[in-house]
Amino acid sequence: MLGAPARAGDISCKMTFQLSGWSVFYKTAKGTGTVRCSNGQSLNVKLRAKGGGLTFGKTKISNGIGKFSGVTGVRDVLGSYADAEAHAGASKSAAAQVLTKGSVSLALSGKGEGWNLGVAFGAFIIE
């Protein structure tokens, strides 16, 4: 008897990350992370967030979590994800957002420190 063929989403991948940056009308942040998948694959990654819109502030996320869906292998997580957010916070705040890249989705969550106010959009890039 043959096993069922693998389908997108048959494995789960989770990323732990840190990200920090500034925004004065143009949002930019950099960070690092590690992606681990349920099939045993793992990958150290570099992160970049960039965008425009009306935004001003400083942000640091030190214990971020990202959960991927629609993944068949760890390298599927690499690339540029569409990003849109609204934010307002001071001191410590929690954030969550969902990003997409084709059939791959990434749900980000984390607690951060800093202050920010505004609306931003752009790209979240995993290299």
PAKOLLO-150286 format. One record per atom (N, C-alpha, C): residue number from 0; residue in three letters; chain; x, y negated, z. Coordinates in nm, 4 decimals. Example, Ala and Ser with C-alpha at 12.3 -4.5 7.8 and 13.67 -1.06 7.14 Angstrom:
2
NODE 0 ALA A 1.3190 0.5690 0.7800
NODE 0 ALA A 1.2300 0.4500 0.7800
NODE 0 ALA A 1.3200 0.3300 0.7800
NODE 1 SER A 1.2850 0.2250 0.7080
NODE 1 SER A 1.3670 0.1060 0.7140
NODE 1 SER A 1.2900 -0.0030 0.7870
end
This chain:
127
NODE 0 MET A 0.0844 0.1175 0.0000
NODE 0 MET A 0.0000 0.0000 0.0000
NODE 0 MET A 0.0888 -0.1235 0.0000
NODE 1 LEU A 0.0610 -0.2185 -0.0876
NODE 1 LEU A 0.1380 -0.3413 -0.0974
NODE 1 LEU A 0.0815 -0.4460 -0.0036
NODE 2 GLY A 0.1728 -0.5302 0.0512
NODE 2 GLY A 0.1290 -0.6387 0.1378
NODE 2 GLY A 0.0716 -0.7522 0.0556
NODE 3 ALA A -0.0025 -0.8370 0.1196
NODE 3 ALA A -0.0609 -0.9532 0.0519
NODE 3 ALA A 0.0491 -1.0513 0.0149
NODE 4 PRO A 0.0393 -1.1166 -0.1002
NODE 4 PRO A 0.1408 -1.2133 -0.1386
NODE 4 PRO A 0.1392 -1.3347 -0.0460
NODE 5 ALA A 0.2543 -1.3973 -0.0304
NODE 5 ALA A 0.2644 -1.5166 0.0545
NODE 5 ALA A 0.1902 -1.6320 -0.0121
NODE 6 ARG A 0.1241 -1.7130 0.0673
NODE 6 ARG A 0.0518 -1.8291 0.0182
NODE 6 ARG A 0.1031 -1.9523 0.0910
NODE 7 ALA A 0.0869 -2.0691 0.0285
NODE 7 ALA A 0.1242 -2.1948 0.0930
NODE 7 ALA A 0.0537 -2.2034 0.2275
NODE 8 GLY A 0.1247 -2.2408 0.3293
NODE 8 GLY A 0.0663 -2.2526 0.4614
NODE 8 GLY A 0.0776 -2.1254 0.5431
NODE 9 ASP A 0.1307 -2.0177 0.4855
NODE 9 ASP A 0.1460 -1.8932 0.5601
NODE 9 ASP A 0.2496 -1.9048 0.6710
NODE 10 ILE A 0.3393 -2.0031 0.6601
NODE 10 ILE A 0.4358 -2.0254 0.7684
NODE 10 ILE A 0.4084 -2.1621 0.8288
NODE 11 SER A 0.4443 -2.1770 0.9528
NODE 11 SER A 0.4304 -2.3061 1.0180
NODE 11 SER A 0.5696 -2.3616 1.0443
NODE 12 CYS A 0.5828 -2.4925 1.0295
NODE 12 CYS A 0.7101 -2.5592 1.0567
NODE 12 CYS A 0.6852 -2.6760 1.1501
NODE 13 LYS A 0.7792 -2.6967 1.2403
NODE 13 LYS A 0.7697 -2.8030 1.3391
NODE 13 LYS A 0.9011 -2.8790 1.3412
NODE 14 MET A 0.8939 -3.0111 1.3496
NODE 14 MET A 1.0133 -3.0950 1.3531
NODE 14 MET A 1.0173 -3.1712 1.4851
NODE 15 THR A 1.1329 -3.1709 1.5489
NODE 15 THR A 1.1572 -3.2597 1.6614
NODE 15 THR A 1.2460 -3.3708 1.6088
NODE 16 PHE A 1.2215 -3.4959 1.6522
NODE 16 PHE A 1.2968 -3.6064 1.5939
NODE 16 PHE A 1.3096 -3.7257 1.6866
NODE 17 GLN A 1.4035 -3.8133 1.6488
NODE 17 GLN A 1.4223 -3.9448 1.7095
NODE 17 GLN A 1.4223 -4.0454 1.5959
NODE 18 LEU A 1.3641 -4.1635 1.6208
NODE 18 LEU A 1.3535 -4.2654 1.5176
NODE 18 LEU A 1.3547 -4.4013 1.5853
NODE 19 SER A 1.4313 -4.4952 1.5309
NODE 19 SER A 1.4307 -4.6299 1.5873
NODE 19 SER A 1.4502 -4.7312 1.4763
NODE 20 GLY A 1.3984 -4.8518 1.4994
NODE 20 GLY A 1.4142 -4.9550 1.3994
NODE 20 GLY A 1.3482 -5.0853 1.4375
NODE 21 TRP A 1.3605 -5.1792 1.3471
NODE 21 TRP A 1.3066 -5.3144 1.3612
NODE 21 TRP A 1.2127 -5.3433 1.2472
NODE 22 SER A 1.1238 -5.4367 1.2650
NODE 22 SER A 1.0439 -5.4862 1.1539
NODE 22 SER A 1.0189 -5.6352 1.1716
NODE 23 VAL A 1.0533 -5.7098 1.0700
NODE 23 VAL A 1.0200 -5.8509 1.0594
NODE 23 VAL A 0.9675 -5.8674 0.9174
NODE 24 PHE A 0.8398 -5.8488 0.8996
NODE 24 PHE A 0.7711 -5.8487 0.7702
NODE 24 PHE A 0.8051 -5.7263 0.6861
NODE 25 TYR A 0.9221 -5.6677 0.7008
NODE 25 TYR A 0.9576 -5.5466 0.6281
NODE 25 TYR A 1.0031 -5.4440 0.7301
NODE 26 LYS A 0.9337 -5.3326 0.7366
NODE 26 LYS A 0.9594 -5.2296 0.8366
NODE 26 LYS A 1.0723 -5.1380 0.7894
NODE 27 THR A 1.1671 -5.1109 0.8777
NODE 27 THR A 1.2727 -5.0149 0.8471
NODE 27 THR A 1.3110 -4.9404 0.9741
NODE 28 ALA A 1.3309 -4.8119 0.9621
NODE 28 ALA A 1.3725 -4.7297 1.0764
NODE 28 ALA A 1.4513 -4.6110 1.0238
NODE 29 LYS A 1.5425 -4.5622 1.1068
NODE 29 LYS A 1.6232 -4.4454 1.0721
NODE 29 LYS A 1.6262 -4.3504 1.1901
NODE 30 GLY A 1.6517 -4.2236 1.1596
NODE 30 GLY A 1.6598 -4.1261 1.2670
NODE 30 GLY A 1.7081 -3.9917 1.2169
NODE 31 THR A 1.7040 -3.8959 1.3077
NODE 31 THR A 1.7447 -3.7589 1.2768
NODE 31 THR A 1.6423 -3.6630 1.3357
NODE 32 GLY A 1.6450 -3.5405 1.2847
NODE 32 GLY A 1.5535 -3.4404 1.3362
NODE 32 GLY A 1.5981 -3.3003 1.3000
NODE 33 THR A 1.5278 -3.2038 1.3540
NODE 33 THR A 1.5501 -3.0631 1.3238
NODE 33 THR A 1.4155 -2.9993 1.2941
NODE 34 VAL A 1.4080 -2.9305 1.1796
NODE 34 VAL A 1.2859 -2.8588 1.1405
NODE 34 VAL A 1.3097 -2.7103 1.1649
NODE 35 ARG A 1.2144 -2.6456 1.2331
NODE 35 ARG A 1.2196 -2.5012 1.2572
NODE 35 ARG A 1.0881 -2.4407 1.2110
NODE 36 CYS A 1.0990 -2.3308 1.1348
NODE 36 CYS A 0.9802 -2.2655 1.0797
NODE 36 CYS A 0.9587 -2.1288 1.1431
NODE 37 SER A 0.8352 -2.0819 1.1354
NODE 37 SER A 0.7989 -1.9538 1.1957
NODE 37 SER A 0.8663 -1.8350 1.1271
NODE 38 ASN A 0.9224 -1.8552 1.0063
NODE 38 ASN A 0.9927 -1.7460 0.9378
NODE 38 ASN A 1.1417 -1.7426 0.9729
NODE 39 GLY A 1.1844 -1.8245 1.0706
NODE 39 GLY A 1.3228 -1.8239 1.1160
NODE 39 GLY A 1.4113 -1.9276 1.0487
NODE 40 GLN A 1.3638 -1.9946 0.9433
NODE 40 GLN A 1.4437 -2.0973 0.8761
NODE 40 GLN A 1.4492 -2.2235 0.9614
NODE 41 SER A 1.5633 -2.2936 0.9547
NODE 41 SER A 1.5751 -2.4229 1.0218
NODE 41 SER A 1.6619 -2.5145 0.9367
NODE 42 LEU A 1.6492 -2.6448 0.9599
NODE 42 LEU A 1.7191 -2.7435 0.8797
NODE 42 LEU A 1.7342 -2.8720 0.9602
NODE 43 ASN A 1.8579 -2.9252 0.9700
NODE 43 ASN A 1.8801 -3.0565 1.0281
NODE 43 ASN A 1.8524 -3.1602 0.9203
NODE 44 VAL A 1.7783 -3.2659 0.9547
NODE 44 VAL A 1.7365 -3.3644 0.8557
NODE 44 VAL A 1.7676 -3.5067 0.9012
NODE 45 LYS A 1.7774 -3.5962 0.8020
NODE 45 LYS A 1.7867 -3.7397 0.8254
NODE 45 LYS A 1.6509 -3.7985 0.7900
NODE 46 LEU A 1.6085 -3.8994 0.8657
NODE 46 LEU A 1.4785 -3.9614 0.8461
NODE 46 LEU A 1.4941 -4.1095 0.8159
NODE 47 ARG A 1.4094 -4.1594 0.7270
NODE 47 ARG A 1.4024 -4.3023 0.6981
NODE 47 ARG A 1.2564 -4.3415 0.6842
NODE 48 ALA A 1.2209 -4.4548 0.7399
NODE 48 ALA A 1.0876 -4.5105 0.7210
NODE 48 ALA A 1.1063 -4.6506 0.6666
NODE 49 LYS A 1.0293 -4.6833 0.5641
NODE 49 LYS A 1.0393 -4.8181 0.5088
NODE 49 LYS A 0.9037 -4.8590 0.4553
NODE 50 GLY A 0.8819 -4.9883 0.4512
NODE 50 GLY A 0.7541 -5.0345 0.4008
NODE 50 GLY A 0.7400 -5.1836 0.4098
NODE 51 GLY A 0.6217 -5.2292 0.3783
NODE 51 GLY A 0.5931 -5.3718 0.3796
NODE 51 GLY A 0.4644 -5.3967 0.4544
NODE 52 GLY A 0.4085 -5.5096 0.4315
NODE 52 GLY A 0.2865 -5.5472 0.5012
NODE 52 GLY A 0.3188 -5.6476 0.6096
NODE 53 LEU A 0.2221 -5.6814 0.6878
NODE 53 LEU A 0.2392 -5.7783 0.7947
NODE 53 LEU A 0.2766 -5.7031 0.9219
NODE 54 THR A 0.3999 -5.7148 0.9637
NODE 54 THR A 0.4450 -5.6411 1.0820
NODE 54 THR A 0.5618 -5.7135 1.1476
NODE 55 PHE A 0.5755 -5.6972 1.2783
NODE 55 PHE A 0.6825 -5.7606 1.3530
NODE 55 PHE A 0.7043 -5.6801 1.4804
NODE 56 GLY A 0.8280 -5.6395 1.5096
NODE 56 GLY A 0.8510 -5.5683 1.6343
NODE 56 GLY A 0.9726 -5.4793 1.6334
NODE 57 LYS A 0.9873 -5.4065 1.7416
NODE 57 LYS A 1.0973 -5.3133 1.7640
NODE 57 LYS A 1.0369 -5.1830 1.8138
NODE 58 THR A 1.0855 -5.0710 1.7618
NODE 58 THR A 1.0293 -4.9412 1.7986
NODE 58 THR A 1.1394 -4.8384 1.8206
NODE 59 LYS A 1.1192 -4.7500 1.9166
NODE 59 LYS A 1.2089 -4.6370 1.9380
NODE 59 LYS A 1.1250 -4.5174 1.9814
NODE 60 ILE A 1.1340 -4.4091 1.9036
NODE 60 ILE A 1.0680 -4.2834 1.9396
NODE 60 ILE A 1.1792 -4.1836 1.9674
NODE 61 SER A 1.1843 -4.1293 2.0886
NODE 61 SER A 1.2940 -4.0394 2.1229
NODE 61 SER A 1.2532 -3.8928 2.1350
NODE 62 ASN A 1.1280 -3.8626 2.1494
NODE 62 ASN A 1.0827 -3.7230 2.1604
NODE 62 ASN A 0.9670 -3.6973 2.0651
NODE 63 GLY A 0.9871 -3.7300 1.9371
NODE 63 GLY A 0.8816 -3.7134 1.8389
NODE 63 GLY A 0.8635 -3.5686 1.7976
NODE 64 ILE A 0.7421 -3.5364 1.7571
NODE 64 ILE A 0.7074 -3.4028 1.7080
NODE 64 ILE A 0.6362 -3.4195 1.5739
NODE 65 GLY A 0.6758 -3.3390 1.4772
NODE 65 GLY A 0.6072 -3.3349 1.3487
NODE 65 GLY A 0.5640 -3.1928 1.3189
NODE 66 LYS A 0.4407 -3.1752 1.2743
NODE 66 LYS A 0.3896 -3.0426 1.2393
NODE 66 LYS A 0.3504 -3.0440 1.0921
NODE 67 PHE A 0.4082 -2.9504 1.0168
NODE 67 PHE A 0.3869 -2.9418 0.8728
NODE 67 PHE A 0.2820 -2.8365 0.8403
NODE 68 SER A 0.2037 -2.8606 0.7354
NODE 68 SER A 0.1140 -2.7596 0.6801
NODE 68 SER A 0.1311 -2.7582 0.5287
NODE 69 GLY A 0.0957 -2.6464 0.4651
NODE 69 GLY A 0.1122 -2.6325 0.3216
NODE 69 GLY A 0.2549 -2.6007 0.2810
NODE 70 VAL A 0.3308 -2.5371 0.3710
NODE 70 VAL A 0.4733 -2.5099 0.3501
NODE 70 VAL A 0.4965 -2.3607 0.3243
NODE 71 THR A 0.5805 -2.3302 0.2234
NODE 71 THR A 0.6178 -2.1911 0.1982
NODE 71 THR A 0.7625 -2.1635 0.2377
NODE 72 GLY A 0.8422 -2.2692 0.2581
NODE 72 GLY A 0.9815 -2.2575 0.2994
NODE 72 GLY A 1.0287 -2.3891 0.3571
NODE 73 VAL A 1.1354 -2.3865 0.4340
NODE 73 VAL A 1.1815 -2.5049 0.5053
NODE 73 VAL A 1.2145 -2.6215 0.4111
NODE 74 ARG A 1.2622 -2.5947 0.2923
NODE 74 ARG A 1.2988 -2.7027 0.1992
NODE 74 ARG A 1.1773 -2.7771 0.1436
NODE 75 ASP A 1.0579 -2.7192 0.1589
NODE 75 ASP A 0.9348 -2.7878 0.1162
NODE 75 ASP A 0.9121 -2.9169 0.1945
NODE 76 VAL A 0.9734 -2.9301 0.3113
NODE 76 VAL A 0.9502 -3.0482 0.3945
NODE 76 VAL A 1.0268 -3.1706 0.3441
NODE 77 LEU A 1.1292 -3.1509 0.2612
NODE 77 LEU A 1.2113 -3.2614 0.2130
NODE 77 LEU A 1.1353 -3.3483 0.1140
NODE 78 GLY A 1.1602 -3.4799 0.1173
NODE 78 GLY A 1.0999 -3.5702 0.0205
NODE 78 GLY A 1.0363 -3.6905 0.0860
NODE 79 SER A 0.9597 -3.7642 0.0058
NODE 79 SER A 0.8971 -3.8892 0.0485
NODE 79 SER A 0.7481 -3.8672 0.0730
NODE 80 TYR A 0.7017 -3.9076 0.1899
NODE 80 TYR A 0.5624 -3.8941 0.2299
NODE 80 TYR A 0.4948 -4.0304 0.2277
NODE 81 ALA A 0.3691 -4.0348 0.1852
NODE 81 ALA A 0.2912 -4.1577 0.1886
NODE 81 ALA A 0.2607 -4.1906 0.3345
NODE 82 ASP A 0.2706 -4.3189 0.3669
NODE 82 ASP A 0.2585 -4.3631 0.5048
NODE 82 ASP A 0.1669 -4.4840 0.5118
NODE 83 ALA A 0.0756 -4.4843 0.6054
NODE 83 ALA A -0.0069 -4.6015 0.6314
NODE 83 ALA A -0.0397 -4.6022 0.7794
NODE 84 GLU A -0.0327 -4.7176 0.8406
NODE 84 GLU A -0.0615 -4.7215 0.9834
NODE 84 GLU A -0.1084 -4.8581 1.0277
NODE 85 ALA A -0.1785 -4.8603 1.1382
NODE 85 ALA A -0.2104 -4.9832 1.2089
NODE 85 ALA A -0.1578 -4.9635 1.3497
NODE 86 HIS A -0.0959 -5.0659 1.4064
NODE 86 HIS A -0.0375 -5.0465 1.5384
NODE 86 HIS A -0.0431 -5.1734 1.6212
NODE 87 ALA A -0.0505 -5.1541 1.7496
NODE 87 ALA A -0.0409 -5.2621 1.8458
NODE 87 ALA A 0.0019 -5.1986 1.9770
NODE 88 GLY A 0.1104 -5.2427 2.0331
NODE 88 GLY A 0.1557 -5.1815 2.1573
NODE 88 GLY A 0.2605 -5.2657 2.2257
NODE 89 ALA A 0.2816 -5.2385 2.3505
NODE 89 ALA A 0.3846 -5.3048 2.4276
NODE 89 ALA A 0.4399 -5.2042 2.5264
NODE 90 SER A 0.5688 -5.2144 2.5563
NODE 90 SER A 0.6355 -5.1236 2.6476
NODE 90 SER A 0.6236 -4.9811 2.5953
NODE 91 LYS A 0.5645 -4.8894 2.6723
NODE 91 LYS A 0.5531 -4.7503 2.6288
NODE 91 LYS A 0.4173 -4.7293 2.5634
NODE 92 SER A 0.4172 -4.6653 2.4464
NODE 92 SER A 0.2908 -4.6376 2.3791
NODE 92 SER A 0.2990 -4.5044 2.3077
NODE 93 ALA A 0.1832 -4.4477 2.2767
NODE 93 ALA A 0.1765 -4.3219 2.2039
NODE 93 ALA A 0.1225 -4.3499 2.0646
NODE 94 ALA A 0.1694 -4.2730 1.9676
NODE 94 ALA A 0.1243 -4.2921 1.8301
NODE 94 ALA A 0.1054 -4.1574 1.7634
NODE 95 ALA A 0.0153 -4.1525 1.6663
NODE 95 ALA A -0.0048 -4.0318 1.5867
NODE 95 ALA A -0.0470 -4.0742 1.4473
NODE 96 GLN A 0.0007 -4.0032 1.3467
NODE 96 GLN A -0.0397 -4.0318 1.2106
NODE 96 GLN A -0.0173 -3.9089 1.1242
NODE 97 VAL A -0.0894 -3.9023 1.0135
NODE 97 VAL A -0.0768 -3.7924 0.9192
NODE 97 VAL A -0.0246 -3.8479 0.7880
NODE 98 LEU A 0.0770 -3.7822 0.7331
NODE 98 LEU A 0.1403 -3.8224 0.6081
NODE 98 LEU A 0.1257 -3.7092 0.5075
NODE 99 THR A 0.1293 -3.7410 0.3784
NODE 99 THR A 0.1174 -3.6368 0.2763
NODE 99 THR A 0.2238 -3.6518 0.1686
NODE 100 LYS A 0.2591 -3.5378 0.1112
NODE 100 LYS A 0.3512 -3.5288 -0.0028
NODE 100 LYS A 0.3012 -3.4121 -0.0866
NODE 101 GLY A 0.2230 -3.4400 -0.1903
NODE 101 GLY A 0.1631 -3.3319 -0.2678
NODE 101 GLY A 0.0735 -3.2472 -0.1803
NODE 102 SER A 0.0980 -3.1161 -0.1775
NODE 102 SER A 0.0156 -3.0264 -0.0965
NODE 102 SER A 0.0673 -3.0103 0.0465
NODE 103 VAL A 0.1797 -3.0752 0.0775
NODE 103 VAL A 0.2376 -3.0654 0.2120
NODE 103 VAL A 0.1884 -3.1825 0.2964
NODE 104 SER A 0.1423 -3.1530 0.4165
NODE 104 SER A 0.0997 -3.2561 0.5109
NODE 104 SER A 0.1899 -3.2528 0.6334
NODE 105 LEU A 0.2098 -3.3688 0.6927
NODE 105 LEU A 0.2922 -3.3828 0.8121
NODE 105 LEU A 0.2165 -3.4655 0.9139
NODE 106 ALA A 0.1886 -3.4077 1.0295
NODE 106 ALA A 0.1247 -3.4792 1.1398
NODE 106 ALA A 0.2335 -3.5175 1.2392
NODE 107 LEU A 0.2551 -3.6475 1.2563
NODE 107 LEU A 0.3579 -3.6979 1.3481
NODE 107 LEU A 0.2938 -3.7457 1.4770
NODE 108 SER A 0.3601 -3.7185 1.5868
NODE 108 SER A 0.3173 -3.7727 1.7151
NODE 108 SER A 0.4412 -3.7964 1.7996
NODE 109 GLY A 0.4284 -3.8866 1.8938
NODE 109 GLY A 0.5410 -3.9136 1.9811
NODE 109 GLY A 0.5117 -4.0298 2.0725
NODE 110 LYS A 0.5923 -4.0431 2.1725
NODE 110 LYS A 0.5834 -4.1555 2.2642
NODE 110 LYS A 0.7041 -4.2429 2.2394
NODE 111 GLY A 0.6802 -4.3709 2.2369
NODE 111 GLY A 0.7892 -4.4622 2.2072
NODE 111 GLY A 0.7999 -4.5732 2.3082
NODE 112 GLU A 0.9070 -4.6488 2.2932
NODE 112 GLU A 0.9296 -4.7667 2.3748
NODE 112 GLU A 0.9541 -4.8835 2.2828
NODE 113 GLY A 0.9183 -5.0013 2.3269
NODE 113 GLY A 0.9391 -5.1206 2.2476
NODE 113 GLY A 0.8111 -5.1998 2.2396
NODE 114 TRP A 0.8043 -5.2866 2.1413
NODE 114 TRP A 0.6843 -5.3660 2.1218
NODE 114 TRP A 0.6630 -5.3849 1.9731
NODE 115 ASN A 0.5399 -5.3940 1.9342
NODE 115 ASN A 0.5088 -5.4137 1.7936
NODE 115 ASN A 0.3681 -5.4691 1.7787
NODE 116 LEU A 0.3417 -5.5285 1.6657
NODE 116 LEU A 0.2110 -5.5827 1.6356
NODE 116 LEU A 0.1997 -5.5963 1.4855
NODE 117 GLY A 0.0952 -5.5403 1.4256
NODE 117 GLY A 0.0776 -5.5607 1.2836
NODE 117 GLY A 0.0229 -5.4410 1.2097
NODE 118 VAL A 0.0343 -5.4474 1.0784
NODE 118 VAL A -0.0071 -5.3411 0.9894
NODE 118 VAL A 0.1093 -5.3141 0.8950
NODE 119 ALA A 0.1450 -5.1882 0.8732
NODE 119 ALA A 0.2586 -5.1547 0.7881
NODE 119 ALA A 0.2189 -5.0431 0.6935
NODE 120 PHE A 0.2883 -5.0345 0.5813
NODE 120 PHE A 0.2677 -4.9240 0.4891
NODE 120 PHE A 0.3961 -4.9017 0.4119
NODE 121 GLY A 0.4100 -4.7861 0.3526
NODE 121 GLY A 0.5310 -4.7585 0.2777
NODE 121 GLY A 0.5578 -4.6099 0.2684
NODE 122 ALA A 0.6796 -4.5705 0.3036
NODE 122 ALA A 0.7198 -4.4308 0.2862
NODE 122 ALA A 0.7926 -4.3797 0.4100
NODE 123 PHE A 0.7757 -4.2516 0.4364
NODE 123 PHE A 0.8495 -4.1804 0.5399
NODE 123 PHE A 0.9288 -4.0743 0.4638
NODE 124 ILE A 1.0615 -4.0812 0.4694
NODE 124 ILE A 1.1461 -3.9987 0.3854
NODE 124 ILE A 1.2261 -3.9012 0.4702
NODE 125 ILE A 1.2213 -3.7727 0.4323
NODE 125 ILE A 1.2979 -3.6685 0.5002
NODE 125 ILE A 1.4023 -3.6190 0.4024
NODE 126 GLU A 1.5310 -3.6289 0.4415
NODE 126 GLU A 1.6416 -3.5869 0.3556
NODE 126 GLU A 1.7202 -3.4764 0.4225
end
